[in-house]
Amino acid sequence: MEHDGEDEICHGSDQRYCVERQVYNQGTLQEQLHKKEKTPLPLTQKIAHACRCSSKKAKSVLFSFFPILTWLPRYPVREYLLGDIISGISTGVMQLPQGLAYALLAAVPPVFGLYSSFYPVFLYTFFGTSRHISIGTFAVISLMIGGVAVREAPDEMFDIIDTNSTNSSDLDNVKARDDMRVKVAVAVTLLSGIIQLCLGLLRFGFVAIYLTEPLVRGFTTAAAVHVFTSQLKYLFGVKTKRFSGPLSFLYSLIAVFSNITKTNIAALVVGLICMVLLLSGKEINDRFKKKLPVPIPMEIIVVVIGTGVSAGMNLSQTYGVDVVGNIPKGLRPPQVPDISLIPAVFVDAIAIALVGFSMTISMAKIFALKHGYTVDGNQELIALGICNSTGSFFQTFAITCSMSRSLVQEGTGGKTQIAGTLSSIMVFLVIVAIGYLFEPLPQTVLAAIVMVNLKGMFKQFGDIVHFWRTSKIELAIWIVAFLASVFLGLDYGLITAIAFAMITIVYRTQSPKYRILGQIPDTDIYCDVEEYEEVKECPGIKIFQANASLYFANSELYINALKKKTGIDPCAILTARKKAQKRHAKELKHLHDHKKKAVLKMTNDRDNSVKHEVMNDELSLNGKFSVAEAATQESSPDELERFMKPVTSIHSVILDFSPVNFVDSVGVKALKSIIKEYEEIGVSVYITGCNGSVLENLTKLHFFDKASLKDLLFPSIHDAVLTSQLKGATAYSYL
């Protein structure tokens, strides 16, 4: 019965709806719908429109490039300023020791860690969209920078054997090595900044989605292992070379433990005491987070105490403890990075750019969601690109968001990037005024700070249990990212992990879930028959669903799964039918030959008598009749009916395309093949739930060249079921 789509809502204890309408297929539905006319603009007009400049457009571009212009004029001083000041000071006292410590990871003198904690942090205030993250040095990025610096400027290049030698020529060699490593670190930073800036300008912020969470967490956990092992030599006070590349983790462990007998006891004791103090401080801060107005700045306390004890007891001269050493006063003049090094560090710069952006955008999104604002991934790329590329002219190394400092900045009441600006100003004051006071600071204290800050990353080993329960594929990504990064190095490990993550995407598309759907009685809802007891299959109908698109990589799998799930293989049925027909024809031929021989034999034995002639005539007639009968039996109604009956009780197969996002030319050929094969055995095929893009694909790929094929498409499963039930009933009544 045809109605105008009249809806009726039945009020009661349960809310219900009743809709009475005609059964639609795609053809009849399109006849009742009128597409909106869209006039595509010519390319020249599009270009002209994009290049057109107006005051409104110029203002929008300016505000998007300088986000500070959107929030600073409306900055509520009374509400935000106090929290930003406390947060800035708290973050600044963490920024200082971490800058010194992470410079060791980057294989450059500690003062360059201070530079990296000032310039980029200050610049991010103007270009960043996140209000809560703390930009600056970070262990993972610093370690990646250090790996490149050590690879391009190893000790052997400068004939350095003992790094603590007081020989003037050896000191000159150490200075030349450090200068070279700074050049390498600066070149990598410049290139990674340019890459980030270009990706941001080209609106490529989506690249971070390929660094999925399990991949990033497995990678950073592996980086934590690398960082921890690299700091063991400072903790034990032993002299070993720094390794980079594949198996550097094992080489570092072997080098440290092969020299364990040369441990500097004073350095070890100082380092362990600092670790105990830092861990105690973190535990107190975590337990009494709600009661403490600000976290206890244990790192700066340890640095101050360590510097005082070292200077008072002269640990460097008396016990041979390695110290930070010379920290130049003031800022260095800008210098153009050595671009001749760029070809050697290009791949590393790409990895650093992607990892740095991934860490930043993940933390930025967490805080944005928590505090109800949005961050722009493309602008974050631009901000990081400007921070790194501009900072490289002032001898900084690559920076990103620090998780520990960001949590402190947000937890101590920070509301905007004013907090980050204040923390950078604190570092600036140290550089220009009191930096030299930290020259006696033992390196083992910095190693203790780095190691304790890895506590949060080591907790990520708990991801193994979580992913084991939730997703084995994500567990595999985590494990591959971790093992590859540990044993192959962070650069090759990241490439391997991304490649494996891509393979899992292919695997998922080639291993979708295939289901047979059934109807919840007296509804138009269809669910998996294997999942729910109440769901029943419609008699004579198979509803097949695959939660993947249909394209070249899985079209063959789709066809095979359809045959397996429905239990109908047209090729097998047709082959079996042909074999049966051939076998039956042979049987008839054999019977015909046998009767013919019997007739001939009886003819040869004729008697000359009249009686025998009469009998022979009768036999002859009977013989002819037998042959005719055999011929008649060959096409008797009973025998013909045997092959005319349907080979299966299923008369319709419905393909649910609601999960399908696109179809390519191979998928269209597969669809046509399915329809043709099933038609040959008397089974109708219908397609339901195609979205607009799939219909567009089918049209462009000439699926509807035959007008009749449009009648096989239905907007919903229920429309197709009602149509197939009607046709099935008609077919069976005819039979």
N, C-alpha and C positions, 0 to 999 in steps of 0.2 A: 504494500500500500504506500502511495507516495504522499508525503506531507512536507511542510515547509520547515522541517527541523524544529518542531515545537518541543520545548522542554517543559518538564513537569517535575517540581520538587516536592517530594512527599515528606512532610514533617512528622516526627514521632520520636520514639526512643532511639531509633537509628536513622541517620540521614540517608536518604536514597535519591536516586534520580532516574527518570524514565524518559527515554528519547525514542520517538517513532519517526523513522525516515526511510527513504528507499535505499536499496542496496546499491552502493556505488562501485564502479571500477574506475580506473584512471581516465578512461575515455569519457564516460558520462560526467565525471566530476569536472574535467577540464571544460566541457561544454557549458557548465553552469558558472564557471569562474571566468573572470575577465582580468587579464594581466595588465598591470600598470605600465603605461608606455614610458620607457626610459630612452632619452635621446643621448647617445654617447657623445661626449665632446671630442672634437678633433685634437690630435696631439699638439698642434701649435697653440690651441686655446688652453690646453692643460699646462703647457710650459709657461705661457703668458700669465696664467692665473697664479702659478707657483712663484713666478718672479715678480709679481705685482707687489708693490710696497705701499703700505698705508701706516698711519700713525698707530693704529690699533695693533696691526700685525707686528710692527717694529717693537712696540712695547711688550707684546706677548713673547717675542723672541728674546728680548733683553731680560725679562723677568725669568724666563725658563733657563737662560744661561747663567744668570746671577740670582739664585734662589734667595740669597740674603735680602734682596730688595723687597721680597714679599712678606718676610716676617719681622725684619728689624724695625721698620717704621711703626709697626704695631706692637712692639715689644712691651709687655706690661712690667715695668720696672719694679713696682712694689711686690708683685706676686712672684716674679721669676728671679730677680737679681740675687737675692740672698742664697737661694738654692744653687744657682749657677756658680756663685763664688765658692761656696763650700765644695761643690762637685769639682770645680776647676782645680782647687788646691789639692784635694784628695787624689785626683787623677794625675796632677803634676808630680806629686811625690812618688807616684808609681812610675811615671814616664821616665824620670831621671835614672833610677837604677836599671830599669829594663833597657833603656837606650844604651847604657854602658855595657850591659850584659849581652845584648843581642848583637852588638858590634863584634864581639868575639866569634859569634856564630857566622857572621858575614865575613870573617877573616880580614877585618880592617881594624885599625886602631880605634880605641873606645870613643874618642872625641867625635868620630863620624857618626856614631850612634846618637850623640847629642844633636848634631846637625839634623839628622833624620827625624828627630823628635821635635824639631822646631819649625823649619820651613814648610813641610807638607801639612802639618797640623794647622798652621796659621792659614794656609791657602784653602784648605778644605772648608773653613768657615764661610768663605765667599761662594764656593761652587757646589758644595754638598747639599743633598736634600734630606739627609737623616739628621735628627736633632740630638740623638743620644749616643751614637757610636763614637769610640775613641780611635782616631786615626794615628798611626805611628808605626814604630818597629814591631815586628811580630816574629815569633820563633821560626815558623815554617818558612816564611819568605826569606828571612835572614839566612837560614840554613841553605836554601836553594841558591841564594846569592853567593854564599861562602863556597859552595861546591863548584860553581863556575869560576870563582876567583882562584881557588886552589888548583883547578885543572889548567887554567890559562897561565898561572904564575906559580908553579910548584917550587919548593925549596931547592930542588936540584938545579933549577935554571940559574940560581944565584949562588951556588956552591955553599949553601948553608947546611951545616951539620949540627951545631949546638946553638940553639936560639938564644941561650943565656950567656953566650960568650961575651967577654968585655974587650976582646981584641978589636981595635979600631976598624980594621978591614972587614971583620965579621959584622960589626955594627953598621957599617956602610952598606954591606950586602943585605942586611935585614931591612934597613931603611928603603933600599931600592926595591926589595920584594914587596914591602908594604905599599909603597907608592904605586907599583904596578898593579897590585890587587885592588887598590882604590880606583885606578883607572878602569879596570875590568868591571868592578861593581857599578861605577858611574855609567859606563857604556851600556850595561844591561838595563840599568834603571831608565836611562834615556829612551832606549828602544822599547821597553815594556810600556813606558808612558805614552809613547807615540802610538803604539798598537792599541792601547786602551782609548786614547783620544779619537783615533780613526774609527774604531768600532762604535764609540758613542755617537760621533757625528753621522755615521752611516746607519744609526738606529739598530745596532746589532746587540742590544742588551739582552736579547733572548738566548744568546749563546750559553748563558749560565745554566739553562735548563739541562744541557748535556752533562753538566757536572752534578749528577744526581746526589741526593743526600747520603746514601750508603757509600757512594764513591768518595765524596769529600771526607766523610768521617773515617773511612778506612785509610785514606791517604794521609789525613792529619795524624791519625794514630801511628802510622808508620813513620811520619816525620818526627813525632815525639820520641820514638825509639832511636832514630838517628841523632836527634838533639841530645838525648840522654847519654848515649855512648860517646858523642863528641865532647861532652863536658867531663867525662870521667878522668881524663888526663889532667885537667885543672884541679879537680877534687883531690886526686892522689898526688899531684905535684910532680908527675913524671914527664919526661921529655920524649914525645913521639911526634912523628910527622902526621900531617892531616891528610886523609884519604878522600877521594871523590870517585864517583862512577859506580859501576856494578860491583857488588860485594864489598863496598867500602865499610858497611856496617861490621862485617866479619873481620876485615883487616884492622879496623879501629880497636875492636875487642882484643884481638890477638896481640896487637902492639902494646896495649895498656897492660894486659895480664902477663905478657912476657917481660915487662919491666916493673912488675909489682914489687920486686925486692928493693927497688930504688925509690919507693914511696917516700915523699917528704912528710914526715909525721906531723910537723907543725901545720902544714897546709891542710892535711886531712882532718886534724882536730878542729881547726878554725872552720873548715867547710861543714863538718858534721854539726858543730854547735849552731852555726847559722841555719842549717836545715831544720834542726829541732825548733829553733826560735820561730822560723817562718811557718812551719807546719802548725805550731801551737797558736801562733797569731791567726792563721787562717781558720783553725778550728774554733777559736774564740769568736772571730767575726761571724762565722756561720751560725754558731749556737745562739749568740746574743745579737743577731742582726736587728731585731725589732727594738731592742733596748738601747743599743749604741747609737748616738746621734750620727756619727761617722765611723767607718771602719778604722781599726787601728792600723796606721801606716807602717806595718812591720818591715817592709822592704827598705824604706829610707832609714828606719831605726837601725836595721842591721848594717846598712852601708855606713852610717855615721859611726856606729860602734866599731865596725871592722876597720874603718879608716883610722880612728883614734887609737885603737890597740896596735895597729900596724905601725903607725907613726911613733907611738910611745915606746914600743918594744923593738923598733927597727927590725921588723920581721924579715925584710928583704935582705939586709946585710948579715944579720945574726943567724937566721935559719934558712936562708936561701929561698924564701917564699916569693913566687912571682907576683908582681904588683902591676897595676894599670900603667904606670909610667907617665910619660910626658902628655899633658893636656894643654895645648896652646890656648892662650887667653885671647878672647875676641873671635870674631867671625872671619872666615877666609873670603878673599875677593872672588867674584864669580869667574869661572873658567870653562871654556868650551870642552865638552867631553871628547875623548879620542874616538872619532868615528871609524878609524881603521880597524877597530876591534869588533865592530858590529857584525860582519859576516860570521865570525867565530862564535858569537853568542846569540844568534838569531833564534834558534829553536828554543833555547833556554828562556829567552825574553818572552816568547809566546806562552810558555808554560807558566811563568811567573805572572804575566798579565792576567791570564785566565784564573789562576788560583787566587791571586789577590782580589780580583773582582768578585769571585764566588764567595770568599770569606766575608767581604764587605756587604754584599747585597743580602746574604742570608741573615746576618745579624741585623741589618737595617730593617728588613721586613719583619723580623720578630718584634722589634721595638715599635715599629709603625703600627702593627696590628694591636699591640698592647695599649698604645696611647691614642689610637684613633686618628692617624693621619696617613698619607701615602708617600711612598718614595718612588722616584723615577729611575729605573735601571739604566736607561741611556744617559741621564745626567750624572748618575754615579760613576759611570765609565768615564765621562768627560772630566769629572772632578778628580778621579784617581789619575787619569792621564795627565792633567795639568799639574797635579801635585808631584808626580814622578818626573815628568819631563822637565818642568821648571826647576824642581829641586836638584836634578842632576847637575845643573850648572853651578850649584853651590855645594857639590860633593856629598850629596845625600845618597843613600841606597834605597832600594824599592820598599815601599810601605804598604800597609793595608790596615784593616780593622783588627784591633786586639780584643779578644773575647773577655779576658779578665779585666782590662781597664774599662771596657764598655759597660760591663756589669757594675763596676764601681761608680762610673760616671752617672749611670741611670739610677743606681741604688742610693746615692747620696743626695739626690734631689735635683740633678741636672735637668733642665728643661729645653735648652737650645745649645747651639754650638758656641755660645759665649763661654761655656765651661771649657770646651776644647781650646779656645783662644787663650783663656787664662792659664791653662796648663802649659801651653807653648811659651807663654811669657815667662813662666817660672823657669823653664828650661833655658830660655834666652838669658835670664839673669845669671844662671849658673855658668853659662858659656862665657859671658863677658866679664863676670865679676869674681866668682869663687870656684871656677872649675879646677884650678890648680890644687885646691885643697884635697881633691880626691885622687891625686897622683899616688899616695901610699896605699890605696885600697887594694887588698889582695885579690887576685883573679879567682881564687877559690870561693870568695864571697859571691862574686858574680855568677860563678858556676852553680852555687847553691840556690841563688835566686831563680836561675833558669830552670833547674831541675824541679824545684818545688812548684813552679808555675805550670809544669807539665802534668800536674796531678789531675786536672780536669780532663785532659786529653787521654790519659791512661784509663780513666773511667769509661771511655768509649769501648773498651773491651767488652763491656756489658751488652753492647749492641749485638754480639754474637747470639746470646740467648734470646734477645728480643726478636731478631730477624729469623731465627730458627722457628719461632712460634708463629710468626706472621707471614713471612715470604722467603722461600728458599732461594728464589732468584736474586733478591736483594742481598741475602746472605752471601751468595756466590760473588756478587759484585764487591761487597765489603772485603771478603777474604782475598779476592784477586787483587784489589787495589792495595790492600795491606802488604801481602806477600811480595807483589811485584815492586812496590815502592821500597820495601826493606832490602830486598836482594838485588834489584836492578838499579837502585838509585831513584831519587824523587823525579827526575826528568823522564827517564825511560819508564818508570813505574806509572807516572800519570798518563803517558801515551798508551801504555798497555791497558790501563784501567778503562780509559775512554773507549778504546777499541773493543774491549770485552763488553762494556755497557751497550755499545752499538749492536754487538752480536746478540745480546739478550733481547734487544728489540726485534731483531729478525726472527729469533727463536720464538718469541711470543706471537708474532704474526703468523708463523708457520705452525704453531701449536695452540690454536684457539680452542675454546670450549664449544663442542658441538652438542646440541640438545634436540630432543623431540618434545614439542610442546603439546599440552592437552588443555581442555577447557575446565574451568571451575563451573560446575553445573549451574545452569540458569543465569549465567553472566556472560559478558563479552571479554572476560579476562582469561588469558592463556599463560600457563606456567610450565615449568619443567616437570614432566610426568614422573621422573625418577626421584624428584625431591619431595613431592607432596602426595600424601595418600588420597586426598580428595580430588585431585586432578585426574580427569579421565580423557583418553583419546577419543576423538570423534570417529565413529564407525566409517571405514572406507577412506579416511583422510589421514595423511601424515604431514605434520607441521614441523619443518626443519629450520633450526636457527644456528648460526655461527657468529660468534662475537668478534668478527674481524672483517676487514674490507676484502673485496674480491679482486685480486690483481695477479700479475704474472708469477709471483713467488709462491702463492698458495692456491691457485685455481685448481691444479690437479689434486691437491689434498682435499679441497672442498668437494669435488666430484666424488672422490673415494669415500669420504666421510658420509656424504648424502646416501650413497648406495648401502653403506654399512649400517647406518642408523635406521634408515627406512626399511631395510631388508629387501629392497627391490633393485636388482641389477639388470637393466634392460639388455645389455650385451649378453649376459649369461642366459637370460630367458629366451632371447631370440635364437641363440646358438642351440640351446636345448630343444626349442621348438623345431628348428631345421633338422636336427639329428633325429627327432622323433618322426618327422615327416618322411625322412629318407628311410628310416628303419621300417616304417609302415608300408612304404612303397615297395621295398624289397620283399616284405612278407606277402603282399598281394601278388607280386610278380612270381614268387616261388609257388604260391597256390595255383595261379593260372597255368604255369608250366606243368605242374603235377597233374592237373586235370586234363590238360591237352595230351600228355603222354598216356593217360588212362584211356582216353577216347581212341587214340591211334592203336593201342594194343587191342582194344575190343574190335576195332575195324579189321585188323589183320586176322583175327580169329573167326571171321564170318563163315557161316556154314552155307553150302550151296542150296540148301533146301529153301522152299518158299517161306516156311515158318521162320527160318533163320534170316531170310531177307527182310521179312517184315520186322523181325526183332532188330535186325541191323538198322533198318530205317528209323525205328523208334529210338534205338540207341544213338543213332546219328543225330536225330533231332534233339534227344536228351543231351547229347554232347554239346551241340551248339547252344542249347539253352544254358548249360552249365558255364560255358565260356562267357555268355552274355551276362549271366548272373554274377560271375566273378567280376566282370567289368562294372556291373551295376553296384556291386558291393564296394568297389574302389571309391565310389563317390556317393555312398548311401548317406541318408540324412544322419544316421547315428554316428558314422565316422566323421562326417563334416562337422557335426556339432562338437565333436571332441576337440577340434582345432579352432572352432569359432568361439568357444567359451573364453571369458577373461582368464589370463594366466595367474592373476592375483586378485585378492578381495579388495585391494586398494584401487580406487578409481581416481584419486586426486593427491597431488603432492603440493604443499604450500611452502614457499621459501620466504621466511621472515627476514626482510632486509633492514629492519629498524636499527640494528647495530652497525650497518655498513656505512662507511664514510665516503668511499669513492670506489669506482670500478674503472679498470683500464681496458684496452683493446683485447687483451688475452682473457680477461674476465668476461667480457661480452661474448667472445667466441665460446667460452665454456658454458655460459647461460644458454646460448642458441643450441649448443650440442645437447645439453640436458633436456631442453624442451623437445627437440626432435627425437631423441632416443626414447623418451618416455611416451611420446605420442605413438610410436611404433608398436608399443605393447598395450595401448589403450588407456594410458594414465595421463590425465591432464596436469599441467604444471602451472601454478599461479605464483606471483611475486607480490609481496605486501610490504608496506611501511617504508617505501623509498622516500628519502628526503629530497629537497630541491636540488642539491648538488649532484646526487646520484642520478636523478632524472635528467639533469643537464648532461652528465657523462654519457648516459645511454642514448640520448638524442644525438649528441655530437659523433658518437661512434656507430651511428646508423642502426641501432637496435630496432628502431621503429620503422624501418624501411617497409616492412610488411605491416599494413594497418591493423591486421588482426592481432598483432602482438600487444597492442595497447590495451586490448580487452583482457589480457592476462595479468595486468597490474591493478592492484587494489590499494586503497588508502589505509585499510586496517586488516588484521587477520580475520576479524569476524565477518567482514564483507566477503572475503574470499571463501570462508567456511560456508556461509549461507548459499553462495553461488554454487560451490562444488556439491553441496548436499542436494540442491535442486537438480543439477545435471546428473548426479549419481542416481537419484531416484528415477529420473526419466530413463536413464540407460538401463537400469535393472528392470523397470516395468516393461521396456521394449523387449528385453531378453526373456 
